[in-house]
Structure formats: structure tokens, C-alpha cells
Amino acid sequence: MNIRISSCLGVAGLALVVAGASAHAQTRPGLESAGVYAGGTLGMAQQPARGAAQSGSVFRVGQWPTYTAELAPGKGRDMVLAHCMMCHSVTYITMQPPLSAATWGAEVHKMMNTMGAPINEADAQEIVAYLQAHYTPETRKP
Ligand code: HEC
């Protein structure tokens, strides 16, 4: 007899859990709220009120920063300046963390093959050699 009662309660309890789960999915307490918009404001983004004008404000205008890094002196530098500044400044080179020799090789070929840099293979080799001589973890000077 006892066993029967508890198994009945078990079925009833399961039914309650299922009902509770579906009620939870419908209302999502804490995530949604329900209500009625006042007519006319539906979908409107409200802008904050304008700040009151103040006297004595100060502003400063400076020059647009046009800093371009100096590349390390050495053989191949002119080749880099001639080919690599077509699309972007050579700061793109100096702002990288020191890259391995292989990565510089891949980077220059990425510029040629993916970005469309018109550089022939002989010039590319000189550029890669320059980058490897100055911008790897072993060769980069602070
Ligand atoms: C045809 C145009 C072009 C030329 C020439 C060019 N690049 Fe780039 N380069 C790009 C573009 C486009 C990006 C990506 C820019 C961005 O993501 O903001 C880039 C990005 C880079 C980056 C950042 C890392 C990366 O892979 O995005 C490095 C380093 C770089 N170039 C080095 C070089 C070097 C060295 C040369 C000369 C061999 C060169 N670039 C020549 C177009 C060019």
C-alpha cells in the first residue's frame, strides 16, 4: 500500500515539474516585462534633452598625428620604402611585434599574393632579407 502511494506522488510531482518548466519558458522572469506602450511612442528612440549652453568652455585643436616610423638603416631599406609604402606606411612594419624570419617571408608574400602588391620575386627576396636582418626577435633593436 505504501509503495502505491509514493509512486502516485512521484507521477504527480513529475507533472508539476513539466508544467513549471513550460510556464517558465513563456514568461522568462527577470528577462522580459510586459506592458502597453502609450500611443505614439512605439518604436521611437528618445533623445536626451540638450545640455544648457555654458560660457567659458575651452577647446584645443592639435595637428593630426602623421608620425611615420624610421626604418633601421641597412641594405634593402630603400627597396622597402619604394615598395611597401604604396598602400600603407612602414609603421605597419615597426608596430608588429618582432616576427620570425619565416613569418616575414610569409608576410611579404601575403602582400604580393593577397593584397596585390606589384613586387617581383627578386625584390621580394631583398625586402625579406632586410626585414629578417632588423625585425625578428633575434635582430630587432629596441
Ligand atoms: C597593394 C597594397 C599593399 C602593399 C604594396 C603592401 N601592403 Fe602591407 N598591407 C596591405 C593591406 C590591405 C593590409 C591590411 C591592412 C589592414 O588590415 O588594416 C596590409 C597589412 C600589412 C601588415 C600588418 C599585418 C597584416 O598582415 O595585416 C604588415 C606588417 C604589412 N602590411 C607589411 C607590408 C610590407 C613589408 C610591404 C612591402 C613588401 C607591404 N606591406 C606592402 C596592403 C599592402
Backbone and ligand atoms as CSV (ligand in chain L), in Angstrom:
chain,resi,resn,atom,element,x,y,z
A,1,MET,N,N,0.825,-1.209,0.000
A,1,MET,CA,C,0.000,0.000,0.000
A,1,MET,C,C,0.858,1.257,0.000
A,2,ASN,N,N,1.825,1.237,0.897
A,2,ASN,CA,C,2.752,2.365,0.952
A,2,ASN,C,C,3.442,2.622,-0.383
A,3,ILE,N,N,3.844,1.566,-0.990
A,3,ILE,CA,C,4.563,1.700,-2.265
A,3,ILE,C,C,3.689,2.361,-3.315
A,4,ARG,N,N,2.423,1.966,-3.330
A,4,ARG,CA,C,1.494,2.544,-4.307
A,4,ARG,C,C,1.380,4.064,-4.151
A,5,ILE,N,N,1.237,4.489,-2.913
A,5,ILE,CA,C,1.046,5.925,-2.664
A,5,ILE,C,C,2.250,6.719,-3.154
A,6,SER,N,N,3.448,6.228,-2.814
A,6,SER,CA,C,4.607,7.032,-3.193
A,6,SER,C,C,4.787,7.056,-4.713
A,7,SER,N,N,4.405,5.952,-5.380
A,7,SER,CA,C,4.553,6.003,-6.831
A,7,SER,C,C,3.530,6.953,-7.439
A,8,CYS,N,N,2.362,7.049,-6.826
A,8,CYS,CA,C,1.375,8.028,-7.298
A,8,CYS,C,C,1.903,9.442,-7.133
A,9,LEU,N,N,2.510,9.712,-5.966
A,9,LEU,CA,C,3.055,11.060,-5.726
A,9,LEU,C,C,4.165,11.380,-6.729
A,10,GLY,N,N,4.925,10.326,-7.040
A,10,GLY,CA,C,6.014,10.549,-7.999
A,10,GLY,C,C,5.486,11.013,-9.339
A,11,VAL,N,N,4.453,10.418,-9.839
A,11,VAL,CA,C,3.873,10.814,-11.125
A,11,VAL,C,C,3.333,12.235,-11.048
A,12,ALA,N,N,2.643,12.537,-9.919
A,12,ALA,CA,C,2.089,13.884,-9.770
A,12,ALA,C,C,3.223,14.914,-9.746
A,13,GLY,N,N,4.294,14.573,-9.024
A,13,GLY,CA,C,5.432,15.504,-8.943
A,13,GLY,C,C,6.035,15.759,-10.313
A,14,LEU,N,N,6.186,14.748,-11.117
A,14,LEU,CA,C,6.730,14.899,-12.468
A,14,LEU,C,C,5.859,15.832,-13.299
A,15,ALA,N,N,4.552,15.655,-13.166
A,15,ALA,CA,C,3.631,16.508,-13.921
A,15,ALA,C,C,3.811,17.969,-13.514
A,16,LEU,N,N,4.029,18.210,-12.231
A,16,LEU,CA,C,4.218,19.591,-11.760
A,16,LEU,C,C,5.494,20.199,-12.336
A,17,VAL,N,N,6.555,19.403,-12.366
A,17,VAL,CA,C,7.829,19.919,-12.894
A,17,VAL,C,C,7.673,20.308,-14.355
A,18,VAL,N,N,7.031,19.477,-15.139
A,18,VAL,CA,C,6.835,19.764,-16.566
A,18,VAL,C,C,6.005,21.032,-16.737
A,19,ALA,N,N,4.929,21.130,-15.954
A,19,ALA,CA,C,4.087,22.325,-16.066
A,19,ALA,C,C,4.895,23.561,-15.691
A,20,GLY,N,N,5.709,23.443,-14.623
A,20,GLY,CA,C,6.514,24.591,-14.191
A,20,GLY,C,C,7.506,25.004,-15.264
A,21,ALA,N,N,8.136,24.035,-15.930
A,21,ALA,CA,C,9.126,24.361,-16.950
A,21,ALA,C,C,8.480,25.110,-18.112
A,22,SER,N,N,7.300,24.695,-18.524
A,22,SER,CA,C,6.705,25.365,-19.675
A,22,SER,C,C,6.232,26.763,-19.295
A,23,ALA,N,N,5.754,26.926,-18.039
A,23,ALA,CA,C,5.346,28.260,-17.612
A,23,ALA,C,C,6.574,29.176,-17.577
A,24,HIS,N,N,7.714,28.638,-17.129
A,24,HIS,CA,C,8.941,29.434,-17.034
A,24,HIS,C,C,9.376,29.894,-18.432
A,25,ALA,N,N,9.318,28.987,-19.405
A,25,ALA,CA,C,9.753,29.340,-20.758
A,25,ALA,C,C,8.881,30.431,-21.360
A,26,GLN,N,N,7.650,30.518,-20.946
A,26,GLN,CA,C,6.772,31.525,-21.543
A,26,GLN,C,C,7.014,32.921,-20.982
A,27,THR,N,N,7.326,33.029,-19.698
A,27,THR,CA,C,7.397,34.365,-19.096
A,27,THR,C,C,8.828,34.864,-18.899
A,28,ARG,N,N,9.814,33.989,-18.758
A,28,ARG,CA,C,11.212,34.351,-18.536
A,28,ARG,C,C,11.335,35.475,-17.503
A,29,PRO,N,N,11.023,35.181,-16.271
A,29,PRO,CA,C,11.016,36.232,-15.250
A,29,PRO,C,C,12.371,36.910,-15.145
A,30,GLY,N,N,12.350,38.205,-15.026
A,30,GLY,CA,C,13.594,38.944,-14.887
A,30,GLY,C,C,14.195,39.349,-16.218
A,31,LEU,N,N,13.816,38.681,-17.298
A,31,LEU,CA,C,14.375,38.998,-18.613
A,31,LEU,C,C,13.397,39.787,-19.467
A,32,GLU,N,N,12.150,39.634,-19.197
A,32,GLU,CA,C,11.149,40.317,-20.007
A,32,GLU,C,C,10.162,41.009,-19.095
A,33,SER,N,N,9.591,42.051,-19.579
A,33,SER,CA,C,8.474,42.650,-18.864
A,33,SER,C,C,7.385,42.914,-19.886
A,34,ALA,N,N,6.215,42.934,-19.417
A,34,ALA,CA,C,5.090,43.142,-20.324
A,34,ALA,C,C,4.398,44.449,-19.969
A,35,GLY,N,N,3.738,45.001,-20.929
A,35,GLY,CA,C,3.021,46.237,-20.652
A,35,GLY,C,C,2.438,46.769,-21.937
A,36,VAL,N,N,1.937,47.950,-21.912
A,36,VAL,CA,C,1.334,48.563,-23.083
A,36,VAL,C,C,2.009,49.900,-23.319
A,37,TYR,N,N,2.495,50.096,-24.533
A,37,TYR,CA,C,3.098,51.392,-24.853
A,37,TYR,C,C,2.008,52.456,-24.958
A,38,ALA,N,N,2.338,53.641,-24.529
A,38,ALA,CA,C,1.417,54.749,-24.753
A,38,ALA,C,C,1.381,55.031,-26.258
A,39,GLY,N,N,0.263,55.414,-26.754
A,39,GLY,CA,C,0.133,55.673,-28.182
A,39,GLY,C,C,1.148,56.705,-28.653
A,40,GLY,N,N,1.794,56.446,-29.810
A,40,GLY,CA,C,2.701,57.445,-30.383
A,40,GLY,C,C,4.162,57.228,-30.055
A,41,THR,N,N,4.488,56.504,-29.018
A,41,THR,CA,C,5.898,56.328,-28.690
A,41,THR,C,C,6.435,54.981,-29.148
A,42,LEU,N,N,5.616,54.172,-29.733
A,42,LEU,CA,C,6.056,52.826,-30.102
A,42,LEU,C,C,7.237,52.905,-31.078
A,43,GLY,N,N,8.346,52.306,-30.716
A,43,GLY,CA,C,9.496,52.247,-31.603
A,43,GLY,C,C,10.309,53.529,-31.662
A,44,MET,N,N,9.954,54.553,-30.962
A,44,MET,CA,C,10.712,55.803,-31.040
A,44,MET,C,C,11.902,55.766,-30.098
A,45,ALA,N,N,13.051,56.220,-30.577
A,45,ALA,CA,C,14.202,56.372,-29.698
A,45,ALA,C,C,14.140,57.770,-29.096
A,46,GLN,N,N,14.167,57.831,-27.816
A,46,GLN,CA,C,14.075,59.138,-27.158
A,46,GLN,C,C,15.469,59.745,-27.049
A,47,GLN,N,N,15.614,60.986,-27.421
A,47,GLN,CA,C,16.907,61.654,-27.286
A,47,GLN,C,C,16.938,62.407,-25.966
A,48,PRO,N,N,18.132,62.435,-25.354
A,48,PRO,CA,C,18.211,63.195,-24.101
A,48,PRO,C,C,18.025,64.678,-24.374
A,49,ALA,N,N,17.591,65.377,-23.373
A,49,ALA,CA,C,17.411,66.825,-23.520
A,49,ALA,C,C,18.765,67.479,-23.772
A,50,ARG,N,N,18.790,68.537,-24.557
A,50,ARG,CA,C,20.050,69.239,-24.824
A,50,ARG,C,C,20.583,69.850,-23.548
A,51,GLY,N,N,21.919,69.801,-23.416
A,51,GLY,CA,C,22.519,70.448,-22.263
A,51,GLY,C,C,22.390,71.954,-22.392
A,52,ALA,N,N,22.337,72.608,-21.286
A,52,ALA,CA,C,22.241,74.066,-21.318
A,52,ALA,C,C,23.581,74.647,-21.767
A,53,ALA,N,N,23.527,75.717,-22.570
A,53,ALA,CA,C,24.751,76.361,-23.037
A,53,ALA,C,C,25.527,76.922,-21.856
A,54,GLN,N,N,26.865,76.786,-21.939
A,54,GLN,CA,C,27.688,77.328,-20.855
A,54,GLN,C,C,28.710,78.271,-21.457
A,55,SER,N,N,29.106,79.275,-20.728
A,55,SER,CA,C,30.161,80.166,-21.210
A,55,SER,C,C,31.487,79.719,-20.599
A,56,GLY,N,N,32.585,80.161,-21.236
A,56,GLY,CA,C,33.899,79.868,-20.678
A,56,GLY,C,C,34.437,78.494,-21.031
A,57,SER,N,N,33.799,77.777,-21.968
A,57,SER,CA,C,34.333,76.474,-22.359
A,57,SER,C,C,35.624,76.668,-23.161
A,58,VAL,N,N,36.520,75.699,-23.081
A,58,VAL,CA,C,37.809,75.787,-23.768
A,58,VAL,C,C,37.955,74.576,-24.669
A,59,PHE,N,N,38.443,74.791,-25.885
A,59,PHE,CA,C,38.792,73.631,-26.703
A,59,PHE,C,C,40.154,73.861,-27.333
A,60,ARG,N,N,40.810,72.767,-27.663
A,60,ARG,CA,C,42.113,72.868,-28.318
A,60,ARG,C,C,42.102,71.976,-29.544
A,61,VAL,N,N,42.778,72.418,-30.572
A,61,VAL,CA,C,42.901,71.620,-31.787
A,61,VAL,C,C,44.377,71.384,-32.030
A,62,GLY,N,N,44.747,70.138,-32.215
A,62,GLY,CA,C,46.146,69.830,-32.479
A,62,GLY,C,C,46.323,69.314,-33.890
A,63,GLN,N,N,47.562,69.074,-34.273
A,63,GLN,CA,C,47.824,68.525,-35.599
A,63,GLN,C,C,47.407,67.062,-35.634
A,64,TRP,N,N,46.889,66.624,-36.756
A,64,TRP,CA,C,46.624,65.211,-36.954
A,64,TRP,C,C,47.949,64.461,-36.863
A,65,PRO,N,N,48.022,63.421,-36.061
A,65,PRO,CA,C,49.318,62.745,-35.920
A,65,PRO,C,C,49.729,62.050,-37.220
A,66,THR,N,N,50.831,62.487,-37.771
A,66,THR,CA,C,51.289,61.908,-39.042
A,66,THR,C,C,52.619,61.196,-38.852
A,67,TYR,N,N,52.862,60.732,-37.651
A,67,TYR,CA,C,54.125,60.051,-37.362
A,67,TYR,C,C,54.317,58.819,-38.254
A,68,THR,N,N,55.460,58.750,-38.861
A,68,THR,CA,C,55.832,57.532,-39.589
A,68,THR,C,C,57.171,57.070,-39.047
A,69,ALA,N,N,57.239,55.816,-38.708
A,69,ALA,CA,C,58.452,55.296,-38.075
A,69,ALA,C,C,59.643,55.371,-39.023
A,70,GLU,N,N,60.826,55.587,-38.452
A,70,GLU,CA,C,62.067,55.495,-39.207
A,70,GLU,C,C,62.448,54.024,-39.273
A,71,LEU,N,N,62.725,53.547,-40.465
A,71,LEU,CA,C,63.182,52.156,-40.564
A,71,LEU,C,C,64.673,52.093,-40.251
A,72,ALA,N,N,65.090,50.968,-39.702
A,72,ALA,CA,C,66.508,50.780,-39.388
A,72,ALA,C,C,67.342,50.922,-40.663
A,73,PRO,N,N,68.514,51.602,-40.573
A,73,PRO,CA,C,69.359,51.723,-41.765
A,73,PRO,C,C,69.932,50.356,-42.148
A,74,GLY,N,N,70.149,50.148,-43.424
A,74,GLY,CA,C,70.750,48.886,-43.856
A,74,GLY,C,C,70.367,48.565,-45.287
A,75,LYS,N,N,71.030,47.551,-45.832
A,75,LYS,CA,C,70.784,47.134,-47.210
A,75,LYS,C,C,69.332,46.661,-47.360
A,76,GLY,N,N,68.655,47.157,-48.369
A,76,GLY,CA,C,67.277,46.755,-48.614
A,76,GLY,C,C,66.257,47.771,-48.108
A,77,ARG,N,N,66.723,48.729,-47.315
A,77,ARG,CA,C,65.794,49.714,-46.746
A,77,ARG,C,C,65.090,50.508,-47.855
A,78,ASP,N,N,65.863,50.943,-48.850
A,78,ASP,CA,C,65.253,51.733,-49.929
A,78,ASP,C,C,64.222,50.894,-50.683
A,79,MET,N,N,64.518,49.614,-50.822
A,79,MET,CA,C,63.590,48.717,-51.522
A,79,MET,C,C,62.266,48.632,-50.753
A,80,VAL,N,N,62.361,48.570,-49.440
A,80,VAL,CA,C,61.148,48.546,-48.610
A,80,VAL,C,C,60.379,49.856,-48.769
A,81,LEU,N,N,61.105,50.978,-48.676
A,81,LEU,CA,C,60.430,52.269,-48.796
A,81,LEU,C,C,59.745,52.395,-50.157
A,82,ALA,N,N,60.395,51.897,-51.193
A,82,ALA,CA,C,59.840,52.041,-52.547
A,82,ALA,C,C,58.608,51.158,-52.736
A,83,HIS,N,N,58.626,49.958,-52.172
A,83,HIS,CA,C,57.549,49.013,-52.461
A,83,HIS,C,C,56.457,48.945,-51.404
A,84,CYS,N,N,56.824,49.151,-50.170
A,84,CYS,CA,C,55.856,48.865,-49.104
A,84,CYS,C,C,55.019,50.071,-48.709
A,85,MET,N,N,55.371,51.247,-49.227
A,85,MET,CA,C,54.585,52.431,-48.862
A,85,MET,C,C,53.531,52.773,-49.909
A,86,MET,N,N,53.384,51.908,-50.877
A,86,MET,CA,C,52.376,52.137,-51.913
A,86,MET,C,C,50.973,52.206,-51.302
A,87,CYS,N,N,50.737,51.348,-50.309
A,87,CYS,CA,C,49.377,51.238,-49.764
A,87,CYS,C,C,49.272,51.696,-48.312
A,88,HIS,N,N,50.337,51.582,-47.554
A,88,HIS,CA,C,50.283,51.967,-46.140
A,88,HIS,C,C,51.668,52.384,-45.708
A,89,SER,N,N,51.737,53.008,-44.539
A,89,SER,CA,C,53.036,53.483,-44.069
A,89,SER,C,C,53.878,52.309,-43.577
A,90,VAL,N,N,55.183,52.561,-43.469
A,90,VAL,CA,C,56.049,51.483,-42.971
A,90,VAL,C,C,55.915,51.320,-41.450
A,91,THR,N,N,55.095,52.147,-40.840
A,91,THR,CA,C,54.776,51.915,-39.421
A,91,THR,C,C,54.112,50.549,-39.257
A,92,TYR,N,N,53.469,50.066,-40.318
A,92,TYR,CA,C,52.904,48.710,-40.259
A,92,TYR,C,C,53.978,47.671,-39.977
A,93,ILE,N,N,55.199,47.965,-40.369
A,93,ILE,CA,C,56.299,47.033,-40.100
A,93,ILE,C,C,56.754,47.183,-38.651
A,94,THR,N,N,56.987,48.426,-38.232
A,94,THR,CA,C,57.572,48.626,-36.898
A,94,THR,C,C,56.562,48.386,-35.779
A,95,MET,N,N,55.275,48.483,-36.070
A,95,MET,CA,C,54.309,48.286,-34.987
A,95,MET,C,C,53.999,46.802,-34.749
A,96,GLN,N,N,54.521,45.928,-35.584
A,96,GLN,CA,C,54.361,44.494,-35.323
A,96,GLN,C,C,55.262,44.096,-34.166
A,97,PRO,N,N,54.857,43.092,-33.412
A,97,PRO,CA,C,55.849,42.512,-32.504
A,97,PRO,C,C,56.939,41.902,-33.379
A,98,PRO,N,N,58.134,41.689,-32.830
A,98,PRO,CA,C,59.165,41.067,-33.674
A,98,PRO,C,C,58.654,39.743,-34.236
A,99,LEU,N,N,58.684,39.592,-35.555
A,99,LEU,CA,C,58.182,38.371,-36.197
A,99,LEU,C,C,59.357,37.490,-36.584
A,100,SER,N,N,59.122,36.199,-36.636
A,100,SER,CA,C,60.201,35.277,-37.005
A,100,SER,C,C,60.578,35.489,-38.467
A,101,ALA,N,N,61.758,34.974,-38.823
A,101,ALA,CA,C,62.232,35.117,-40.206
A,101,ALA,C,C,61.221,34.516,-41.179
A,102,ALA,N,N,60.692,33.340,-40.850
A,102,ALA,CA,C,59.730,32.692,-41.748
A,102,ALA,C,C,58.457,33.527,-41.876
A,103,THR,N,N,58.032,34.121,-40.774
A,103,THR,CA,C,56.798,34.916,-40.813
A,103,THR,C,C,56.981,36.159,-41.681
A,104,TRP,N,N,58.133,36.760,-41.653
A,104,TRP,CA,C,58.364,37.906,-42.544
A,104,TRP,C,C,58.307,37.483,-44.002
A,105,GLY,N,N,58.860,36.307,-44.287
A,105,GLY,CA,C,58.773,35.802,-45.665
A,105,GLY,C,C,57.320,35.641,-46.079
A,106,ALA,N,N,56.523,35.053,-45.195
A,106,ALA,CA,C,55.106,34.837,-45.490
A,106,ALA,C,C,54.368,36.170,-45.584
A,107,GLU,N,N,54.746,37.118,-44.755
A,107,GLU,CA,C,54.068,38.420,-44.730
A,107,GLU,C,C,54.266,39.163,-46.053
A,108,VAL,N,N,55.498,39.164,-46.541
A,108,VAL,CA,C,55.769,39.870,-47.805
A,108,VAL,C,C,55.021,39.177,-48.942
A,109,HIS,N,N,54.992,37.867,-48.931
A,109,HIS,CA,C,54.270,37.163,-49.997
A,109,HIS,C,C,52.757,37.314,-49.857
A,110,LYS,N,N,52.299,37.503,-48.636
A,110,LYS,CA,C,50.876,37.818,-48.450
A,110,LYS,C,C,50.555,39.168,-49.082
A,111,MET,N,N,51.468,40.133,-48.906
A,111,MET,CA,C,51.238,41.452,-49.515
A,111,MET,C,C,51.175,41.336,-51.032
A,112,MET,N,N,51.996,40.445,-51.586
A,112,MET,CA,C,52.014,40.280,-53.043
A,112,MET,C,C,50.802,39.480,-53.530
A,113,ASN,N,N,50.562,38.345,-52.890
A,113,ASN,CA,C,49.547,37.421,-53.422
A,113,ASN,C,C,48.126,37.760,-52.994
A,114,THR,N,N,47.988,38.226,-51.774
A,114,THR,CA,C,46.637,38.512,-51.272
A,114,THR,C,C,46.273,39.974,-51.478
A,115,MET,N,N,47.211,40.867,-51.159
A,115,MET,CA,C,46.905,42.298,-51.227
A,115,MET,C,C,47.188,42.881,-52.614
A,116,GLY,N,N,47.919,42.148,-53.429
A,116,GLY,CA,C,48.166,42.610,-54.803
A,116,GLY,C,C,49.340,43.546,-54.958
A,117,ALA,N,N,50.297,43.509,-54.026
A,117,ALA,CA,C,51.479,44.369,-54.163
A,117,ALA,C,C,52.285,43.934,-55.397
A,118,PRO,N,N,52.549,44.861,-56.319
A,118,PRO,CA,C,53.281,44.502,-57.544
A,118,PRO,C,C,54.794,44.490,-57.294
A,119,ILE,N,N,55.274,43.414,-56.730
A,119,ILE,CA,C,56.696,43.294,-56.383
A,119,ILE,C,C,57.217,42.010,-57.029
A,120,ASN,N,N,58.355,42.117,-57.760
A,120,ASN,CA,C,58.868,40.882,-58.357
A,120,ASN,C,C,59.642,40.079,-57.309
A,121,GLU,N,N,59.870,38.820,-57.610
A,121,GLU,CA,C,60.413,37.893,-56.611
A,121,GLU,C,C,61.810,38.313,-56.146
A,122,ALA,N,N,62.637,38.848,-57.071
A,122,ALA,CA,C,63.994,39.259,-56.682
A,122,ALA,C,C,63.923,40.395,-55.665
A,123,ASP,N,N,63.079,41.375,-55.934
A,123,ASP,CA,C,62.928,42.485,-54.980
A,123,ASP,C,C,62.338,41.977,-53.669
A,124,ALA,N,N,61.396,41.039,-53.759
A,124,ALA,CA,C,60.779,40.490,-52.556
A,124,ALA,C,C,61.836,39.827,-51.678
A,125,GLN,N,N,62.769,39.123,-52.315
A,125,GLN,CA,C,63.825,38.449,-51.541
A,125,GLN,C,C,64.671,39.468,-50.789
A,126,GLU,N,N,64.968,40.601,-51.448
A,126,GLU,CA,C,65.782,41.627,-50.797
A,126,GLU,C,C,65.000,42.249,-49.625
A,127,ILE,N,N,63.704,42.442,-49.835
A,127,ILE,CA,C,62.864,43.008,-48.773
A,127,ILE,C,C,62.794,42.052,-47.586
A,128,VAL,N,N,62.586,40.783,-47.874
A,128,VAL,CA,C,62.503,39.784,-46.798
A,128,VAL,C,C,63.823,39.740,-46.032
A,129,ALA,N,N,64.940,39.763,-46.759
A,129,ALA,CA,C,66.253,39.706,-46.105
A,129,ALA,C,C,66.430,40.924,-45.196
A,130,TYR,N,N,65.988,42.089,-45.664
A,130,TYR,CA,C,66.084,43.300,-44.834
A,130,TYR,C,C,65.242,43.145,-43.564
A,131,LEU,N,N,64.008,42.701,-43.728
A,131,LEU,CA,C,63.118,42.565,-42.563
A,131,LEU,C,C,63.671,41.540,-41.574
A,132,GLN,N,N,64.241,40.470,-42.116
A,132,GLN,CA,C,64.814,39.450,-41.244
A,132,GLN,C,C,66.064,39.964,-40.526
A,133,ALA,N,N,66.777,40.872,-41.175
A,133,ALA,CA,C,68.012,41.391,-40.570
A,133,ALA,C,C,67.727,42.414,-39.472
A,134,HIS,N,N,66.484,42.968,-39.430
A,134,HIS,CA,C,66.226,44.052,-38.471
A,134,HIS,C,C,64.987,43.874,-37.607
A,135,TYR,N,N,64.064,42.970,-37.979
A,135,TYR,CA,C,62.766,42.959,-37.283
A,135,TYR,C,C,62.319,41.580,-36.786
A,136,THR,N,N,63.283,40.723,-36.453
A,136,THR,CA,C,62.931,39.438,-35.818
A,136,THR,C,C,63.252,39.540,-34.326
A,137,PRO,N,N,62.808,38.588,-33.521
A,137,PRO,CA,C,63.137,38.638,-32.081
A,137,PRO,C,C,64.648,38.683,-31.849
A,138,GLU,N,N,65.418,38.041,-32.750
A,138,GLU,CA,C,66.874,37.998,-32.553
A,138,GLU,C,C,67.552,39.267,-33.037
A,139,THR,N,N,66.981,39.916,-34.043
A,139,THR,CA,C,67.713,41.017,-34.680
A,139,THR,C,C,67.138,42.393,-34.378
A,140,ARG,N,N,65.952,42.464,-33.833
A,140,ARG,CA,C,65.345,43.787,-33.638
A,140,ARG,C,C,66.034,44.547,-32.502
A,141,LYS,N,N,66.379,45.791,-32.807
A,141,LYS,CA,C,66.967,46.632,-31.758
A,141,LYS,C,C,65.867,47.484,-31.151
A,142,PRO,N,N,65.928,47.706,-29.850
A,142,PRO,CA,C,64.841,48.458,-29.203
A,142,PRO,C,C,64.762,49.902,-29.728
L,1,HEC,C1,C,48.909,46.567,-52.607
L,1,HEC,C2,C,48.863,47.237,-51.342
L,1,HEC,C3,C,49.915,46.842,-50.311
L,1,HEC,C4,C,51.288,46.871,-50.457
L,1,HEC,C5,C,52.109,47.338,-51.647
L,1,HEC,C6,C,51.834,46.402,-49.194
L,1,HEC,N1,N,50.825,46.131,-48.318
L,1,HEC,FE1,FE,51.016,45.566,-46.371
L,1,HEC,N2,N,49.030,45.596,-46.157
L,1,HEC,C7,C,48.113,45.877,-47.141
L,1,HEC,C8,C,46.802,45.746,-46.602
L,1,HEC,C9,C,45.494,45.989,-47.364
L,1,HEC,C10,C,46.954,45.385,-45.268
L,1,HEC,C11,C,45.860,45.135,-44.242
L,1,HEC,C12,C,45.506,46.467,-43.690
L,1,HEC,C13,C,44.633,46.380,-42.506
L,1,HEC,O1,O,44.214,45.282,-42.124
L,1,HEC,O2,O,44.382,47.441,-41.926
L,1,HEC,C14,C,48.362,45.307,-45.004
L,1,HEC,C15,C,48.918,44.989,-43.786
L,1,HEC,C16,C,50.256,44.848,-43.536
L,1,HEC,C17,C,50.838,44.468,-42.266
L,1,HEC,C18,C,50.061,44.185,-40.987
L,1,HEC,C19,C,49.886,42.713,-40.761
L,1,HEC,C20,C,48.894,42.096,-41.703
L,1,HEC,O3,O,49.261,41.054,-42.294
L,1,HEC,O4,O,47.781,42.598,-41.884
L,1,HEC,C21,C,52.193,44.401,-42.435
L,1,HEC,C22,C,53.241,44.013,-41.419
L,1,HEC,C23,C,52.452,44.774,-43.804
L,1,HEC,N3,N,51.260,45.046,-44.436
L,1,HEC,C24,C,53.715,44.812,-44.354
L,1,HEC,C25,C,53.962,45.138,-45.678
L,1,HEC,C26,C,55.288,45.095,-46.265
L,1,HEC,C27,C,56.568,44.671,-45.572
L,1,HEC,C28,C,55.127,45.501,-47.558
L,1,HEC,C29,C,56.205,45.584,-48.628
L,1,HEC,C30,C,56.737,44.306,-49.032
L,1,HEC,C31,C,53.709,45.788,-47.779
L,1,HEC,N4,N,53.050,45.546,-46.609
L,1,HEC,C32,C,53.183,46.248,-48.963
L,1,HEC,C33,C,48.384,46.254,-48.428
L,1,HEC,C34,C,49.631,46.389,-48.967
